[in-house]
């Protein structure tokens, strides 16, 4: 099978498609004809989540007794500077403080962060969820805690204030990836709302077969939409909160802030009166 012709599924792309197929098209398929690149939005909350996750990911490759030799706040500073250039001063201060507060909480209550971790030896873990349907499932897992019985515990760090919805496919997707991309049994999975909780919140895992069926159902819908080139917003031509911010990029009513991973052009939807006029593309 040719992985370059396959439809790649991830929690992010599936979630976007479920909310709005038009938003999925704009974020996963559309290429800006001027650059040939994909387009993506960056918000203060997304920048914060990216920075905190990068700090925590850097710990997982360190021996357990070395992880807190350098403070998490100190690790956070250069990462935050790298992702926060597009923020105005007051927003920068506000979100930087939120990040520092989360990392202080984890310093006081490190819990699983002091235990051994398993690293999947792939930059982007993926596997063929269906060769027959030409579908690949991919995604990065935040943390795989190694358990004494030689199993693993999936931990997903949440930096926002909202709860993950009960019908979210995130943990089923991570369960499938952890099962297929490393050899140890997955014993449990948790969300860790690090903005407010000192410990992870364990969630019941679906069995592998049911998890696969749920992902495959949406995956086949996504593949069909691509074949038919049918990506309609559920709210019609007026658009919805998921696709309208991306439409603003096409209307040249967004601020270009730089290039992200995989040559993706990053934009933010600032108020035009406060945005740098030279950067509105």
N, C-alpha and C positions, 0 to 999 in steps of 0.2 A: 504494500500500500504506500501511496505517496502522501507523506504528512503535509506537504505544501498545498495539496488540493483538498485536504480534509477541512471540515468545519470544526473549528476549535471552540469548545465550550468551557466556560469558567463560571464561578459564582457571580462575578460582576456582569458578564454578558448575558447570562440567563436572567438575572434579576432585572436588568435593563429591558430585555425583550418582554418579560412578563408585564412590566409596567407600561411600556410603549414601544412597539416595533419600529416606529419612526426614529425614536431616540437610539435604539439599537443600531439601525442603519447608519445614522450620522456618527456614532461613536466607534463602530466596529468595521464598517465597510467603506464608507465615503472617504475619498481622498481629495484634498484641496488641489484643484487643477494648477494652481500657481506653484505649489511646492511638491506635489506628489505625496504629501504626508497625510496621515490621519490627523484628526482634530480631537481635542479634549479640553474639558474645563478644569480649572483649579480654583478651589475656594479656600478661605482661611481654615475651615474645619478639615478639608482634605490635606492641606499642607501640614497641619498639626498632626493628623493621624499618620501621615507619611514619616514625619520626623521622629515621632515617638516609636513607631514600629522599627525604624532603622536602628535606633539606639538599642532596643531590646533584641533585635536580630543579631546585633554584634556581640551580645553576651553569650549566645548559644554555642559559639565556636570556642569559647574560652573554658579552661578548667574551672570547676566549681569554686575553687578557693581563690581564683583570680578575678572573678566577675565584678566584684565591688571594690577592687583596689583603686580604681578611678571612679569618682562619683558619677552617678547617672546624669546629674545636672551638668557636670563638666563635659561629659560625652555629648550632651544635648546641644551645647552652645554652637559648635561649628555646623552641626547638621541643620539646626534651625536657621542659621544665617544663609545656608545654601538654598533653602526652600521658601524663604519669606521675603525675598527682594520685592515682590509685587505688592506687598501690604503697606498701607499708610502707617504712620508712626503709632497712632493710638490703637489701631487694630493689632499691630505687631506686638505691642506691649501686652495687650489683653490675652492674645492666644499663646504668646510665649509663657506667660504666667500659668496658664492652664496646663501647658505641657510640663512645666517645672513642678507644679502641684502633683500631677500624676506620678512623676518619677520620684518625688519625695515619698509618696505613699508606698511605692514599690520598694524603696530603700528601707523603710521601716517595716514593711510587711512583704518580704520577698517571696515567701512561700515556695512554690515549685521552682522559682528561678535559682534557688540554691542547690537544686538536684541535677543529676545528670540529664543531658538532653540528647536526642537522636537527630542527626542532620541527614536529610535525604540528599544524596550526592547528585543533584541535578539543579541547574540554575533555575529552571522552571519545571517542577515536577509535572509529568503528563503520562497518559497511557491511552491506548485505543480502547475506548469504551464500547465501540462497535465498528469492526472493520467492514462488516457488510454494509453499514449505513455511512461509512466514511466519516465517523465522528471521533474526535479526540477530546478527552477531558483533561483540563490542566488547572493549576492554581498553586499558590504559595501558602504553606501552612505556617502560622505564626510561631508555634512552639510544639514540639513533641517531647513531653516529659518521659524519661525512662523510668519505668517502675521496677521494683525489686524482683518481680516474677518474670522479668524479661519481656514485658509487654509495654505499650506506650499509651500515653494520655494526651489527646489533642486539646490544646488550649488556644483559643482565639481571643486576642486582646481587642477590647472595644474602647475607643477613646471618645466616642460621642455620649450624649446624654440619653438617647432613646434606647428602648429594648429591641432586640432582634425579633421580628415577627414570628409567630408560632408556626407559620407555613414556610418559613425560610428553608431553602435548600442548602444553605451554607455548610452545616455540619454533615448532612448526608454526602455532599460533594467531597468534603475533607476526609470523611471516613473512607470513601471509595479510593481517593488518592493515597491515603496513608496505607490502606490495605494492599494496593497494587504497586506502589512505588518504593516500598521497603518491606522487610521480611517479618517484622515483629507483629504480634497480634495487637489490635486496637482494643484496649480494655474500657476506656471511657473517653468522653469529650465534654468540654466546658467552654462557656464564655466567661471572660474576665472583664467586667466593667470597671476599668482601673481609675475612672474619674470619681468613683464613689464607693467601690467595694474593696475590702482588704484581701479577699480570697476569691477564687474562681467559683462560678455557679455551674454545677454539673447539670447536663441535659441528657435525657434518655436518647440513646442511639437507636435509629431504625435498623432492621437487619439489612445486610448487604443487598439482598435481592430486591427488597422494596426500595431501597435507596437508588439502586440502578434503574428500576422501572420509572421512578419519578423523574430522574434526570433524563432518561431516554425519551420520555414523553415530550418534554420541552425541547430537547435536542432535535427531534424529528420535526417539530413545528418550526423551529428556527431554520432547519435545512430546507423545508418546503417553502418558507417565505423567501429564502435566498433564490431558490430555483424559479419561483414565480415573480421575483422582484416586487413583492407586495409587502410594503412596510407602512401600514396606515396607523396614524395616531388614533387611539380609541375615542378621543374627543373631537375627531374630525379636523377640518382645515384650521380651526381656531387654535389647535395645538394644546399641549398640556405642560405641566410644570417640569416634566422630564425632557421633552423635546424642544420647548421654546428657548431655553438657554443656549442650546446648540444651534438652533436656527439663527440666533443673534450673531453667531460667528459668520454664517453664510451671508447675513445681511450687512456685514462689515460694521457691526455694532457691538464689538467686543475688543478687549485689550489683549494684544499678544504679549506674553510674558516670558517666552523662551521655549526650549525644546525639552520634552520629557523622554522617557524610555522609548526605545524602538523608533526613534525619529518621529515622535508625535508632537505636533505643534500645540502648545498649551496657551489657553486664553482664560481671561477672567471677565465676568460681566459686572464691571464697575458702573456706577452712575457716570454718564458722559461728562457731566460738569466737573467732576473731580478727577477723571481719568486723564493721564498724559495724552494730549491730543496727537502727538506724533506717533503714538503707538496704537491708535485705533485703526485696525486694518480691515 
